[in-house]
Amino acid sequence: MLLHQSKIKTWLRVSSLLCIMSVAALLCFSACGSMPPQVNQKLVQPTVSNDLVSPGFLTVGSYTTYPPQENIDPHTGNAVGFDIDLISAVASRMNLKIKIVSADYRDIINDLLARNFDVVISAISITSDLQEKVAFVPYFNGGESLLVAKGNPRGIKKLMDLCGQKVAVQDETLEQKDLGMLSSTCQQAKKLPLQLIVVQDQGTMLQLLTAKKVVATYQDSPLTDSFIKQYPQRFEVGGAVVNANLEGIAIRKNDTRMFKSVQAAFNTLTTNGTYCSLINKWGLTSGVLMQDNRRIC
């Protein structure tokens, strides 16, 4: 599969994510405004027009149903999210306009290789299999994490702390499978199994946690971070990110001009403060890229 398992959800996720938007405006991020001002530095020279799918534009493929990294704003119909802001800033540094094309995650890399896009950004985990097909500019660390009540009254710091506890998880997700295996591990350790509360959408999960009907929810770490940003007085993260994987902007391996331009533009964004501004804007602090063994932000 093209995306790391922690990112791949069945098509049920599409409807469930739309449900989030209608439940208490949980994913209606107020920060989806204009890009932060950039330091006045020399722009990266764009690739020659003949190398671009559309001259003057950076055409980007993205699976736009994965908030807060990429999704379609139901009010404007435009793509929004951390990934979208980041690649838009990259295009600006290259002196190019941006064109986002929504794509099926199952075909997104093949579509890139077929030159339907110039690049792909879509929370794609960098794997050895994919590196045989495309080159990557790393930009984020994604994984899974626990969301708990503010103050963490149950002291949930790791997955094994969930043994014997009620935990909410979304149906048809990798997290549900992981917790199912964890329940068996709890029993092998002579502890009580988990009591899984399986729901159809993230909104219901948050309601259960707020009502103290579960001790935690388990989901992709960017979602955990975004919920904490929205409700800092209500929730916090329970322990470290689990199953973290480096994500990257995908580029055709033979398109060396594009790779060098994107890499140079991204490097500028990390030094002029734009990258950290976007991380803070979307609240994705747990996924900050490491550089020289330290977090960029």
Order of alpha helices (4+ residues) and beta strands (2+ residues): alpha-beta-beta-beta-beta-alpha-beta-alpha-beta-alpha-beta-beta-alpha-beta-alpha-beta-alpha-beta-beta-alpha-alpha-beta-beta
